[in-house]
């Protein structure tokens, strides 16, 4: 992700002084990574294209906009149900994450700050309430779904000037302090189970959560951890395991093929979203391993 690239080996004869200077330079680069913001599922250019076409009444943008306005989770009166332990309400947390995201999107396109303020209330409620690493029946594991979606919502909302810096910082602190560990530990340990014990979507949501969280928090290490697991992870969600059979250059089988449609498509969607976030940061996971 670093924008600065040069051949260190050519300069290695510069001695200790050069090494010290290089170390200082790299340290400064590491603490100020050139992430694109907003750079979750949408860049600023994407958002402007949406707004321009909606305001012009162009199809199909206006059709989707009308659908968005009818969505119950896209209403500015949405009430969050934040909990200290997200593990007791993972699915409710995901509803809140979607509501924050959709309201932030409605604000940017329409300019109605009621929607932005709703998204702020949701994010602030969760960052104020969470005080532990999630625990519960399917935690760690599927907690990656709401974490992924909250990271995407926060990245979109960061362009709203009404979200106070202290509140944004509290939100990113929640991500790194309490929610990152559960994503990392699941991918590293899989709850002590056999590596193939979990379907692809369990890994996929945590891969996406770390990629999106890395962007939101300007944390290269977390971002790169998600990218590396996508490429080389041992679990079923890394790309070579999620797509284990190639029948031709254009036809392959998903790891959850033959399972119910909802779960099979969930995994595809999660990794697709992760690839889009990485793409917006200049990392091509879509074309990885010969597409």
Backbone as CSV, one residue per row, in Angstrom:
resi,resn,N_x,N_y,N_z,CA_x,CA_y,CA_z,C_x,C_y,C_z
1,UNK,0.809,-1.204,0.000,0.000,0.000,0.000,0.843,1.255,0.000
2,UNK,2.101,1.160,0.328,2.953,2.337,0.362,3.143,2.857,-1.046
3,UNK,3.017,4.162,-1.241,3.153,4.757,-2.554,4.618,4.971,-2.932
4,UNK,5.541,4.842,-1.983,6.947,5.104,-2.216,7.658,3.798,-2.510
5,UNK,8.229,3.663,-3.699,8.883,2.430,-4.088,10.255,2.759,-4.652
6,UNK,11.291,2.068,-4.188,12.622,2.271,-4.733,13.458,1.034,-4.459
7,UNK,14.600,0.936,-5.131,15.451,-0.232,-5.031,16.468,-0.023,-3.924
8,UNK,16.212,-0.663,-2.765,17.105,-0.502,-1.617,18.460,-1.131,-1.892
9,UNK,18.502,-2.246,-2.614,19.755,-2.975,-2.804,20.790,-2.137,-3.531
10,UNK,20.370,-1.254,-4.430,21.308,-0.426,-5.170,22.004,0.576,-4.268
11,UNK,21.362,0.909,-3.139,21.888,1.938,-2.255,22.516,1.356,-1.009
12,UNK,22.588,0.047,-0.915,22.999,-0.589,0.326,24.440,-0.291,0.714
13,UNK,25.260,0.156,-0.221,26.644,0.452,0.102,26.834,1.761,0.817
14,UNK,25.754,2.460,1.133,25.849,3.769,1.746,26.245,3.737,3.200
15,UNK,26.322,2.548,3.826,26.806,2.452,5.191,25.724,2.680,6.212
16,UNK,26.173,2.760,7.484,25.258,2.844,8.618,24.405,4.089,8.564
17,UNK,24.998,5.214,8.134,24.241,6.466,8.109,23.017,6.333,7.224
18,UNK,23.208,5.722,6.034,22.079,5.543,5.130,21.015,4.634,5.740
19,UNK,21.451,3.558,6.399,20.501,2.630,7.003,19.642,3.339,8.031
20,UNK,20.265,4.175,8.854,19.518,4.911,9.880,18.535,5.866,9.240
21,UNK,18.996,6.593,8.209,18.110,7.530,7.533,16.959,6.807,6.855
22,UNK,17.277,5.662,6.225,16.233,4.874,5.568,15.212,4.382,6.567
23,UNK,15.687,3.907,7.730,14.769,3.429,8.758,13.841,4.538,9.216
24,UNK,14.377,5.732,9.387,13.548,6.855,9.794,12.532,7.217,8.740
25,UNK,12.961,7.166,7.468,12.043,7.462,6.366,10.904,6.471,6.309
26,UNK,11.252,5.179,6.386,10.213,4.160,6.329,9.259,4.256,7.502
27,UNK,9.779,4.609,8.683,8.908,4.761,9.843,7.910,5.874,9.614
28,UNK,8.359,6.977,9.016,7.452,8.097,8.775,6.403,7.732,7.745
29,UNK,6.800,6.946,6.728,5.837,6.509,5.722,4.802,5.576,6.335
30,UNK,5.250,4.668,7.205,4.360,3.682,7.808,3.274,4.333,8.635
31,UNK,3.575,5.452,9.261,2.588,6.101,10.118,1.678,7.047,9.340
32,UNK,1.904,7.208,8.048,1.071,8.114,7.254,0.799,7.474,5.897
33,UNK,0.166,6.326,5.907,-0.077,5.593,4.680,-1.041,6.339,3.771
34,UNK,-0.820,6.176,2.472,-1.628,6.904,1.489,-2.875,6.101,1.125
35,UNK,-3.710,5.813,2.106,-4.990,5.178,1.812,-5.905,6.187,1.131
36,UNK,-6.747,5.698,0.245,-7.737,6.529,-0.423,-8.958,6.640,0.477
37,UNK,-9.421,7.864,0.743,-10.618,8.097,1.549,-11.562,9.036,0.807
38,UNK,-12.854,8.717,0.743,-13.419,7.433,1.153,-12.969,6.339,0.198
39,UNK,-12.751,5.163,0.755,-12.210,4.083,-0.051,-12.694,2.724,0.381
40,UNK,-13.949,2.663,0.845,-14.559,1.376,1.153,-15.132,0.786,-0.125
41,UNK,-16.441,0.608,-0.164,-17.061,0.144,-1.402,-17.144,1.248,-2.438
42,UNK,-17.075,2.515,-1.983,-17.234,3.639,-2.894,-16.109,4.644,-2.707
43,UNK,-15.584,5.129,-3.805,-14.671,6.272,-3.771,-15.495,7.545,-3.904
44,UNK,-14.835,8.681,-3.754,-15.523,9.960,-3.914,-16.098,10.089,-5.321
45,UNK,-15.361,9.589,-6.312,-15.856,9.644,-7.689,-17.132,8.819,-7.844
46,UNK,-17.195,7.674,-7.178,-18.410,6.851,-7.218,-19.597,7.600,-6.629
47,UNK,-19.372,8.210,-5.474,-20.444,8.931,-4.797,-20.941,10.107,-5.631
48,UNK,-20.011,10.820,-6.245,-20.398,11.952,-7.083,-21.182,11.479,-8.306
49,UNK,-20.787,10.339,-8.872,-21.519,9.802,-10.023,-22.946,9.437,-9.622
50,UNK,-23.091,8.816,-8.439,-24.430,8.482,-7.955,-25.277,9.734,-7.802
51,UNK,-24.723,10.720,-7.111,-25.486,11.934,-6.835,-25.866,12.653,-8.120
52,UNK,-24.933,12.776,-9.034,-25.192,13.476,-10.292,-26.316,12.818,-11.074
53,UNK,-26.292,11.502,-11.159,-27.305,10.801,-11.945,-28.659,10.773,-11.260
54,UNK,-28.664,10.692,-9.928,-29.940,10.739,-9.210,-30.580,12.117,-9.367
55,UNK,-29.794,13.160,-9.180,-30.345,14.513,-9.303,-30.839,14.798,-10.716
56,UNK,-30.217,14.148,-11.698,-30.647,14.333,-13.080,-31.823,13.436,-13.441
57,UNK,-32.184,12.514,-12.537,-33.288,11.603,-12.804,-32.969,10.531,-13.821
58,UNK,-31.703,10.214,-13.969,-31.296,9.234,-14.979,-31.555,7.811,-14.504
59,UNK,-31.918,6.952,-15.456,-32.096,5.532,-15.173,-30.785,4.798,-15.480
60,UNK,-30.439,3.762,-14.705,-31.202,3.124,-13.618,-30.929,3.713,-12.239
61,UNK,-30.132,4.791,-12.149,-29.774,5.327,-10.844,-30.992,5.793,-10.059
62,UNK,-31.912,6.468,-10.713,-33.084,6.996,-10.023,-33.983,5.864,-9.529
63,UNK,-34.007,4.755,-10.245,-34.818,3.602,-9.832,-34.264,3.003,-8.532
64,UNK,-32.949,2.854,-8.477,-32.331,2.324,-7.258,-32.460,3.312,-6.106
65,UNK,-32.392,4.598,-6.403,-32.559,5.613,-5.370,-33.948,5.533,-4.750
66,UNK,-34.951,5.348,-5.563,-36.311,5.227,-5.049,-36.466,3.975,-4.197
67,UNK,-35.799,2.914,-4.601,-35.809,1.692,-3.799,-35.116,1.928,-2.460
68,UNK,-34.003,2.625,-2.477,-33.273,2.936,-1.247,-34.138,3.753,-0.291
69,UNK,-34.873,4.703,-0.802,-35.719,5.542,0.046,-36.808,4.748,0.750
70,UNK,-37.208,3.623,0.160,-38.259,2.793,0.767,-37.701,1.771,1.759
71,UNK,-36.407,1.602,1.802,-35.806,0.585,2.665,-35.993,0.969,4.128
72,UNK,-36.557,0.082,4.966,-36.769,0.409,6.378,-35.488,0.770,7.119
73,UNK,-34.351,0.197,6.701,-33.088,0.486,7.383,-32.448,1.787,6.914
74,UNK,-33.030,2.414,5.926,-32.477,3.661,5.401,-33.229,4.883,5.907
75,UNK,-33.998,4.715,6.981,-34.794,5.819,7.514,-34.045,6.534,8.639
76,UNK,-34.185,7.839,8.705,-33.415,8.649,9.656,-33.886,8.503,11.096
77,UNK,-34.981,7.790,11.320,-35.461,7.558,12.691,-35.044,6.179,13.213
78,UNK,-34.101,5.531,12.538,-33.649,4.209,12.979,-33.026,4.307,14.362
79,UNK,-33.404,3.377,15.251,-32.897,3.368,16.628,-31.910,2.211,16.799
80,UNK,-30.671,2.514,17.157,-29.684,1.442,17.361,-29.934,0.690,18.658
81,UNK,-29.403,-0.517,18.711,-29.514,-1.357,19.914,-28.108,-1.814,20.306
82,UNK,-27.273,-0.864,20.666,-25.868,-1.150,20.962,-25.724,-1.980,22.231
83,UNK,-24.736,-2.859,22.253,-24.447,-3.712,23.401,-22.947,-3.708,23.681
84,UNK,-22.593,-3.874,24.949,-21.179,-3.958,25.309,-20.518,-5.142,24.636
85,UNK,-21.247,-6.266,24.565,-20.759,-7.478,23.935,-21.560,-7.719,22.666
86,UNK,-20.972,-7.447,21.527,-21.679,-7.630,20.277,-22.106,-9.072,20.069
87,UNK,-21.435,-10.004,20.750,-21.744,-11.409,20.584,-23.140,-11.805,21.021
88,UNK,-23.775,-10.996,21.862,-25.129,-11.346,22.292,-26.173,-10.860,21.296
89,UNK,-25.742,-10.081,20.296,-26.713,-9.528,19.343,-26.057,-9.310,17.989
90,UNK,-25.363,-10.339,17.486,-24.617,-10.180,16.233,-25.524,-9.761,15.085
91,UNK,-26.665,-10.408,14.946,-27.535,-10.089,13.829,-28.186,-8.720,13.993
92,UNK,-28.508,-8.351,15.240,-29.046,-7.002,15.467,-27.981,-5.953,15.186
93,UNK,-26.740,-6.262,15.543,-25.642,-5.343,15.247,-25.513,-5.136,13.747
94,UNK,-25.712,-6.198,12.975,-25.593,-6.081,11.524,-26.698,-5.210,10.951
95,UNK,-27.888,-5.278,11.526,-28.964,-4.383,11.094,-28.568,-2.929,11.326
96,UNK,-27.976,-2.662,12.486,-27.534,-1.299,12.785,-26.440,-0.848,11.829
97,UNK,-25.517,-1.753,11.514,-24.438,-1.406,10.592,-24.995,-1.044,9.219
98,UNK,-25.953,-1.835,8.747,-26.577,-1.528,7.463,-27.331,-0.207,7.520
99,UNK,-28.021,0.038,8.614,-28.763,1.291,8.746,-27.816,2.487,8.706
100,UNK,-26.685,2.374,9.378,-25.702,3.461,9.344,-25.201,3.681,7.931
101,UNK,-24.910,2.600,7.232,-24.387,2.701,5.872,-25.412,3.335,4.929
102,UNK,-26.637,2.829,4.974,-27.656,3.326,4.050,-28.018,4.771,4.335
103,UNK,-28.061,5.147,5.607,-28.349,6.538,5.940,-27.218,7.459,5.506
104,UNK,-25.972,7.007,5.660,-24.844,7.812,5.193,-24.910,8.003,3.684
105,UNK,-25.310,6.959,2.974,-25.445,7.047,1.522,-26.562,8.014,1.138
106,UNK,-27.689,7.947,1.834,-28.788,8.868,1.538,-28.381,10.315,1.802
107,UNK,-27.599,10.533,2.863,-27.130,11.895,3.129,-26.276,12.423,1.973
108,UNK,-25.310,11.616,1.534,-24.391,12.138,0.526,-25.119,12.460,-0.767
109,UNK,-26.060,11.624,-1.145,-26.748,11.816,-2.419,-27.769,12.943,-2.339
110,UNK,-28.482,13.041,-1.205,-29.562,14.029,-1.099,-29.139,15.327,-0.417
111,UNK,-28.105,15.271,0.423,-27.715,16.432,1.211,-28.511,16.594,2.487
112,UNK,-29.422,15.672,2.771,-30.248,15.740,3.974,-29.431,15.263,5.177
113,UNK,-29.049,16.198,6.043,-28.183,15.854,7.172,-28.892,15.030,8.236
114,UNK,-30.224,14.937,8.194,-30.928,14.059,9.139,-30.429,12.621,9.008
115,UNK,-30.123,12.220,7.784,-29.634,10.866,7.560,-28.210,10.712,8.056
116,UNK,-27.382,11.715,7.837,-26.013,11.657,8.350,-26.014,11.602,9.865
117,UNK,-26.869,12.392,10.498,-26.928,12.408,11.964,-27.427,11.077,12.508
118,UNK,-28.315,10.415,11.778,-28.762,9.087,12.190,-27.592,8.116,12.147
119,UNK,-26.830,8.153,11.074,-25.663,7.270,10.957,-24.657,7.550,12.067
120,UNK,-24.456,8.814,12.394,-23.551,9.193,13.484,-24.044,8.619,14.810
121,UNK,-25.350,8.749,15.075,-25.905,8.233,16.329,-25.671,6.736,16.454
122,UNK,-25.857,6.012,15.356,-25.674,4.555,15.387,-24.222,4.209,15.698
123,UNK,-23.317,4.817,14.966,-21.887,4.515,15.163,-21.418,4.933,16.545
124,UNK,-21.850,6.104,16.998,-21.445,6.579,18.328,-22.021,5.704,19.436
125,UNK,-23.248,5.224,19.240,-23.866,4.374,20.260,-23.058,3.093,20.449
126,UNK,-22.619,2.506,19.353,-21.854,1.268,19.461,-20.457,1.513,20.024
127,UNK,-19.798,2.557,19.587,-18.443,2.801,20.086,-18.445,3.188,21.555
128,UNK,-19.558,3.771,22.035,-19.678,4.108,23.455,-20.004,2.886,24.304
129,UNK,-20.707,1.912,23.711,-21.173,0.761,24.485,-20.162,-0.377,24.528
130,UNK,-19.469,-0.627,23.437,-18.589,-1.801,23.347,-17.393,-1.642,24.286
131,UNK,-17.186,-2.652,25.131,-16.052,-2.613,26.059,-15.392,-3.988,26.214
132,UNK,-15.627,-4.884,25.231,-15.014,-6.207,25.309,-14.942,-6.833,23.926
133,UNK,-14.051,-7.795,23.798,-13.990,-8.594,22.585,-15.260,-9.433,22.517
134,UNK,-15.937,-9.490,21.383,-17.211,-10.209,21.298,-17.098,-11.665,21.716
135,UNK,-18.112,-12.124,22.437,-18.219,-13.517,22.849,-19.650,-13.975,22.614
136,UNK,-19.818,-15.257,22.275,-21.162,-15.770,22.051,-21.120,-17.077,21.297
137,UNK,-22.297,-17.595,20.960,-22.399,-18.903,20.351,-21.671,-19.018,19.024
138,UNK,-21.790,-18.016,18.152,-21.087,-18.054,16.871,-20.003,-16.979,16.806
139,UNK,-19.500,-16.624,17.988,-18.429,-15.652,18.116,-17.244,-16.355,18.757
140,UNK,-16.025,-16.356,18.262,-15.650,-15.644,17.040,-16.079,-16.395,15.785
141,UNK,-16.100,-15.714,14.718,-16.457,-16.284,13.439,-17.371,-15.353,12.689
142,UNK,-18.672,-15.509,12.872,-19.615,-14.717,12.105,-19.731,-13.274,12.583
143,UNK,-19.081,-12.933,13.689,-19.021,-11.528,14.090,-18.335,-10.697,13.018
144,UNK,-17.579,-11.352,12.135,-16.944,-10.623,11.043,-17.935,-9.938,10.131
145,UNK,-19.170,-10.435,10.058,-20.164,-9.823,9.161,-20.517,-8.406,9.617
146,UNK,-21.017,-8.206,10.854,-21.302,-6.821,11.260,-20.047,-5.966,11.380
147,UNK,-18.910,-6.554,11.757,-17.682,-5.762,11.835,-17.313,-5.230,10.456
148,UNK,-17.391,-6.082,9.450,-17.146,-5.679,8.065,-18.069,-4.527,7.691
149,UNK,-19.359,-4.689,7.971,-20.328,-3.681,7.560,-20.193,-2.379,8.351
150,UNK,-19.851,-2.469,9.622,-19.613,-1.244,10.381,-18.386,-0.501,9.854
151,UNK,-17.348,-1.243,9.474,-16.156,-0.600,8.919,-16.489,0.117,7.615
152,UNK,-17.312,-0.499,6.774,-17.731,0.140,5.531,-18.570,1.379,5.803
153,UNK,-19.460,1.291,6.794,-20.291,2.443,7.153,-19.435,3.581,7.673
154,UNK,-18.477,3.274,8.548,-17.615,4.302,9.091,-16.772,4.969,8.026
155,UNK,-16.284,4.192,7.070,-15.468,4.761,5.993,-16.285,5.711,5.127
156,UNK,-17.542,5.373,4.879,-18.415,6.253,4.108,-18.764,7.508,4.902
157,UNK,-19.028,7.342,6.182,-19.467,8.459,7.024,-18.331,9.419,7.350
158,UNK,-17.086,8.991,7.210,-15.960,9.842,7.593,-15.917,11.144,6.795
159,UNK,-16.586,11.195,5.648,-16.582,12.424,4.852,-17.646,13.409,5.329
160,UNK,-18.457,13.029,6.309,-19.460,13.942,6.865,-18.798,14.839,7.900
161,UNK,-18.760,16.147,7.681,-18.053,17.040,8.600,-18.667,17.115,9.990
162,UNK,-19.914,16.657,10.140,-20.567,16.699,11.441,-20.187,15.565,12.376
163,UNK,-19.450,14.580,11.877,-18.980,13.497,12.755,-17.717,13.985,13.444
164,UNK,-17.830,14.275,14.725,-16.731,14.877,15.465,-15.505,13.969,15.483
165,UNK,-14.330,14.590,15.450,-13.081,13.834,15.416,-12.952,12.897,16.614
166,UNK,-13.357,13.371,17.793,-13.245,12.517,18.979,-14.142,11.298,18.852
167,UNK,-15.310,11.456,18.228,-16.220,10.331,18.048,-15.692,9.358,16.988
168,UNK,-15.130,9.917,15.930,-14.509,9.065,14.913,-13.360,8.270,15.530
169,UNK,-12.557,8.929,16.346,-11.433,8.244,16.996,-11.911,7.143,17.938
170,UNK,-13.016,7.402,18.645,-13.561,6.381,19.530,-14.061,5.188,18.732
171,UNK,-14.619,5.454,17.564,-15.126,4.391,16.691,-13.973,3.531,16.172
172,UNK,-12.896,4.159,15.708,-11.757,3.387,15.204,-11.040,2.667,16.345
173,UNK,-11.033,3.257,17.537,-10.447,2.574,18.687,-11.223,1.302,19.021
174,UNK,-12.555,1.367,18.941,-13.382,0.176,19.147,-12.998,-0.905,18.140
175,UNK,-12.807,-0.508,16.889,-12.443,-1.460,15.850,-11.140,-2.181,16.193
176,UNK,-10.111,-1.410,16.504,-8.781,-1.989,16.696,-8.664,-2.712,18.031
177,UNK,-9.241,-2.131,19.079,-9.056,-2.686,20.424,-9.937,-3.897,20.692
178,UNK,-11.184,-3.864,20.234,-12.123,-4.921,20.603,-12.535,-5.826,19.442
179,UNK,-12.630,-5.278,18.246,-13.165,-6.074,17.149,-12.094,-6.701,16.271
180,UNK,-10.964,-6.044,16.107,-9.891,-6.681,15.340,-9.461,-8.007,15.961
181,UNK,-9.262,-8.099,17.290,-8.782,-9.369,17.855,-9.668,-10.562,17.524
182,UNK,-10.971,-10.360,17.474,-11.854,-11.502,17.216,-11.726,-11.962,15.760
183,UNK,-11.501,-11.023,14.843,-11.280,-11.393,13.435,-9.948,-12.113,13.278
184,UNK,-8.917,-11.542,13.854,-7.580,-12.143,13.765,-7.552,-13.545,14.374
185,UNK,-8.101,-13.682,15.561,-8.040,-14.965,16.265,-8.799,-16.061,15.535
186,UNK,-9.932,-15.694,14.922,-10.666,-16.724,14.193,-9.857,-17.234,13.007
187,UNK,-9.302,-16.334,12.217,-8.536,-16.764,11.053,-7.271,-17.509,11.454
188,UNK,-6.705,-17.144,12.595,-5.471,-17.798,13.043,-5.738,-19.156,13.673
189,UNK,-6.873,-19.294,14.370,-7.094,-20.499,15.189,-8.333,-21.311,14.829
190,UNK,-9.330,-20.689,14.203,-10.589,-21.377,13.880,-11.155,-22.119,15.083
191,UNK,-11.096,-21.462,16.231,-11.636,-22.026,17.470,-11.045,-23.392,17.811
192,UNK,-9.843,-23.653,17.348,-9.189,-24.919,17.636,-9.704,-26.086,16.816
193,UNK,-10.544,-25.806,15.845,-11.147,-26.881,15.049,-10.262,-27.238,13.853
194,UNK,-10.619,-28.321,13.199,-9.987,-28.700,11.937,-10.108,-27.536,10.963
195,UNK,-9.092,-27.315,10.144,-9.057,-26.140,9.279,-10.226,-26.111,8.301
196,UNK,-10.788,-27.288,7.977,-11.908,-27.337,7.035,-13.260,-27.410,7.735
197,UNK,-13.278,-27.145,9.033,-14.525,-27.287,9.791,-15.536,-26.197,9.471
198,UNK,-15.066,-25.044,8.953,-15.954,-23.910,8.714,-16.087,-23.650,7.218
199,UNK,-17.300,-23.276,6.811,-17.561,-22.923,5.418,-16.787,-21.661,5.049
200,UNK,-16.702,-21.419,3.749,-15.921,-20.292,3.232,-16.406,-18.952,3.762
201,UNK,-17.717,-18.812,3.966,-18.219,-17.490,4.352,-17.726,-17.057,5.730
202,UNK,-17.374,-18.006,6.604,-16.857,-17.639,7.920,-15.522,-16.916,7.782
203,UNK,-14.644,-17.482,6.959,-13.370,-16.806,6.706,-13.582,-15.509,5.928
204,UNK,-14.452,-15.564,4.926,-14.620,-14.431,4.021,-15.035,-13.163,4.752
205,UNK,-15.938,-13.298,5.735,-16.395,-12.095,6.432,-15.278,-11.483,7.261
206,UNK,-14.395,-12.307,7.799,-13.287,-11.787,8.592,-12.180,-11.221,7.715
207,UNK,-11.960,-11.826,6.556,-11.027,-11.247,5.582,-11.496,-9.847,5.188
208,UNK,-12.769,-9.747,4.818,-13.313,-8.448,4.433,-13.281,-7.448,5.560
209,UNK,-13.581,-7.916,6.781,-13.574,-7.019,7.937,-12.188,-6.414,8.141
210,UNK,-11.133,-7.228,7.991,-9.790,-6.705,8.216,-9.354,-5.772,7.097
211,UNK,-9.705,-6.079,5.873,-9.355,-5.188,4.767,-10.046,-3.839,4.934
212,UNK,-11.350,-3.857,5.228,-12.094,-2.607,5.400,-11.653,-1.866,6.650
213,UNK,-11.393,-2.601,7.736,-10.938,-1.991,8.978,-9.577,-1.323,8.789
214,UNK,-8.703,-1.962,8.032,-7.398,-1.374,7.771,-7.518,-0.041,7.077
215,UNK,-8.425,0.057,6.099,-8.648,1.321,5.398,-9.211,2.362,6.355
216,UNK,-10.276,2.006,7.074,-10.917,2.933,8.000,-9.941,3.492,9.016
217,UNK,-9.102,2.627,9.561,-8.201,3.004,10.661,-6.819,3.417,10.168
218,UNK,-6.633,3.519,8.856,-5.313,3.839,8.296,-4.251,2.914,8.865
219,UNK,-4.578,1.636,8.952,-3.688,0.654,9.548,-3.240,-0.337,8.468
220,UNK,-2.014,-0.140,7.999,-1.499,-0.976,6.917,-1.362,-2.424,7.329
221,UNK,-0.964,-2.675,8.568,-0.760,-4.048,9.013,-2.050,-4.850,8.966
222,UNK,-3.148,-4.255,9.443,-4.431,-4.959,9.424,-4.894,-5.166,7.987
223,UNK,-4.770,-4.145,7.163,-5.151,-4.258,5.753,-4.370,-5.378,5.083
224,UNK,-3.067,-5.370,5.266,-2.224,-6.384,4.621,-2.498,-7.788,5.149
225,UNK,-2.881,-7.888,6.424,-3.215,-9.199,6.980,-4.424,-9.794,6.260
226,UNK,-5.431,-8.957,6.013,-6.600,-9.427,5.277,-6.263,-9.810,3.852
227,UNK,-5.462,-8.987,3.179,-5.053,-9.278,1.799,-4.257,-10.578,1.738
228,UNK,-3.325,-10.760,2.676,-2.488,-11.956,2.682,-3.323,-13.207,2.919
229,UNK,-4.334,-13.118,3.801,-5.164,-14.302,4.042,-6.007,-14.619,2.815
230,UNK,-6.491,-13.599,2.140,-7.231,-13.818,0.903,-6.383,-14.639,-0.074
231,UNK,-5.114,-14.318,-0.161,-4.228,-14.974,-1.128,-3.747,-16.344,-0.655
232,UNK,-3.320,-16.438,0.609,-2.578,-17.624,1.044,-3.120,-18.273,2.318
233,UNK,-4.248,-17.830,2.848,-4.754,-18.367,4.099,-5.054,-19.858,4.023
234,UNK,-4.937,-20.531,5.172,-5.155,-21.983,5.210,-6.632,-22.355,5.207
235,UNK,-7.504,-21.444,5.651,-8.915,-21.755,5.786,-9.662,-21.779,4.473
236,UNK,-10.950,-22.125,4.551,-11.769,-22.300,3.361,-12.101,-20.990,2.657
237,UNK,-11.842,-19.850,3.303,-12.194,-18.581,2.691,-11.112,-17.965,1.838
238,UNK,-9.877,-18.457,1.909,-8.847,-17.944,0.999,-9.220,-18.359,-0.413
239,UNK,-8.799,-17.593,-1.397,-9.379,-17.726,-2.729,-9.171,-19.108,-3.350
240,UNK,-8.009,-19.740,-3.121,-7.773,-21.050,-3.727,-8.592,-22.144,-3.064
241,UNK,-9.018,-21.928,-1.818,-9.888,-22.890,-1.143,-11.361,-22.565,-1.356
242,UNK,-11.677,-21.274,-1.445,-13.065,-20.878,-1.691,-13.502,-21.273,-3.095
243,UNK,-12.565,-21.300,-4.018,-12.833,-21.754,-5.394,-11.886,-22.910,-5.676
244,UNK,-12.205,-24.111,-5.171,-11.239,-25.217,-5.213,-11.150,-25.946,-6.549
245,UNK,-12.162,-25.779,-7.413,-12.180,-26.526,-8.673,-12.328,-25.571,-9.854
246,UNK,-11.395,-25.653,-10.781,-11.460,-24.895,-12.026,-11.701,-25.869,-13.169
247,UNK,-12.800,-25.707,-13.882,-13.143,-26.614,-14.970,-12.730,-26.071,-16.332
248,UNK,-12.564,-24.749,-16.400,-12.104,-24.079,-17.611,-11.669,-22.684,-17.167
249,UNK,-11.058,-21.928,-18.040,-10.664,-20.568,-17.621,-11.823,-19.702,-17.146
250,UNK,-13.047,-20.045,-17.539,-14.202,-19.206,-17.220,-15.259,-19.897,-16.368
251,UNK,-14.960,-21.083,-15.864,-15.976,-21.822,-15.119,-15.325,-22.490,-13.922
252,UNK,-15.872,-22.211,-12.738,-15.286,-22.752,-11.510,-16.393,-23.088,-10.526
253,UNK,-16.024,-23.783,-9.468,-16.997,-24.195,-8.449,-16.652,-23.561,-7.113
254,UNK,-17.641,-22.943,-6.488,-17.489,-22.322,-5.174,-17.490,-23.399,-4.088
255,UNK,-16.769,-23.159,-3.011,-16.623,-24.157,-1.950,-17.966,-24.574,-1.357
256,UNK,-18.938,-23.665,-1.333,-20.235,-23.974,-0.736,-21.293,-24.354,-1.766
257,UNK,-20.885,-24.631,-2.994,-21.841,-25.084,-4.003,-22.534,-26.348,-3.519
258,UNK,-23.842,-26.404,-3.694,-24.604,-27.541,-3.213,-25.216,-27.295,-1.853
259,UNK,-24.729,-26.283,-1.147,-25.366,-25.873,0.095,-26.539,-24.973,-0.277
260,UNK,-27.275,-24.439,0.713,-28.387,-23.559,0.372,-27.877,-22.303,-0.322
261,UNK,-28.729,-21.745,-1.179,-28.348,-20.622,-2.032,-27.895,-19.407,-1.239
262,UNK,-28.555,-19.160,-0.105,-28.232,-17.960,0.665,-26.782,-17.970,1.136
263,UNK,-26.345,-19.103,1.699,-24.985,-19.159,2.218,-23.948,-19.192,1.091
264,UNK,-24.269,-19.886,0.022,-23.337,-19.934,-1.105,-23.099,-18.537,-1.673
265,UNK,-24.198,-17.788,-1.837,-24.070,-16.439,-2.385,-23.470,-15.463,-1.372
266,UNK,-23.690,-15.722,-0.088,-23.109,-14.864,0.954,-21.588,-14.832,0.834
267,UNK,-20.983,-16.004,0.715,-19.532,-16.060,0.632,-18.995,-15.341,-0.589
268,UNK,-19.654,-15.547,-1.732,-19.246,-14.867,-2.960,-19.343,-13.352,-2.776
269,UNK,-20.449,-12.912,-2.186,-20.640,-11.482,-1.987,-19.628,-10.882,-1.032
270,UNK,-19.305,-11.612,0.038,-18.343,-11.105,1.007,-16.957,-10.936,0.385
271,UNK,-16.492,-11.963,-0.330,-15.180,-11.830,-0.954,-15.206,-10.807,-2.085
272,UNK,-16.325,-10.722,-2.800,-16.443,-9.701,-3.839,-16.344,-8.305,-3.264
273,UNK,-16.988,-8.087,-2.122,-16.910,-6.779,-1.463,-15.498,-6.496,-0.978
274,UNK,-14.849,-7.518,-0.426,-13.455,-7.348,0.014,-12.566,-6.973,-1.156
275,UNK,-12.778,-7.619,-2.299,-11.990,-7.295,-3.497,-12.234,-5.864,-3.947
276,UNK,-13.478,-5.386,-3.821,-13.788,-4.016,-4.242,-13.081,-2.990,-3.358
277,UNK,-13.076,-3.232,-2.056,-12.378,-2.323,-1.147,-10.891,-2.290,-1.485
278,UNK,-10.302,-3.468,-1.679,-8.884,-3.523,-2.033,-8.627,-2.817,-3.362
279,UNK,-9.507,-3.014,-4.318,-9.372,-2.362,-5.634,-9.338,-0.844,-5.481
280,UNK,-10.200,-0.315,-4.617,-10.229,1.131,-4.408,-8.973,1.646,-3.736
281,UNK,-8.162,0.742,-3.194,-6.880,1.107,-2.602,-5.704,0.751,-3.518
282,UNK,-6.008,0.386,-4.762,-4.952,0.092,-5.718,-4.430,-1.328,-5.660
283,UNK,-5.125,-2.220,-4.962,-4.705,-3.612,-4.856,-5.688,-4.485,-5.625
284,UNK,-5.207,-5.171,-6.643,-6.069,-5.963,-7.521,-6.156,-7.404,-7.036
285,UNK,-7.182,-7.689,-6.239,-7.442,-9.071,-5.828,-8.363,-9.779,-6.835
286,UNK,-9.095,-9.007,-7.619,-9.977,-9.607,-8.623,-9.151,-10.362,-9.659
287,UNK,-8.031,-9.799,-10.037,-7.189,-10.431,-11.047,-6.117,-11.337,-10.472
288,UNK,-6.127,-11.533,-9.152,-5.113,-12.354,-8.519,-5.186,-13.802,-8.989
289,UNK,-4.035,-14.464,-9.083,-3.955,-15.883,-9.474,-4.650,-16.130,-10.812
290,UNK,-4.315,-15.296,-11.793,-4.863,-15.450,-13.134,-6.385,-15.376,-13.125
291,UNK,-6.877,-14.394,-12.404,-8.321,-14.158,-12.302,-9.069,-15.318,-11.679
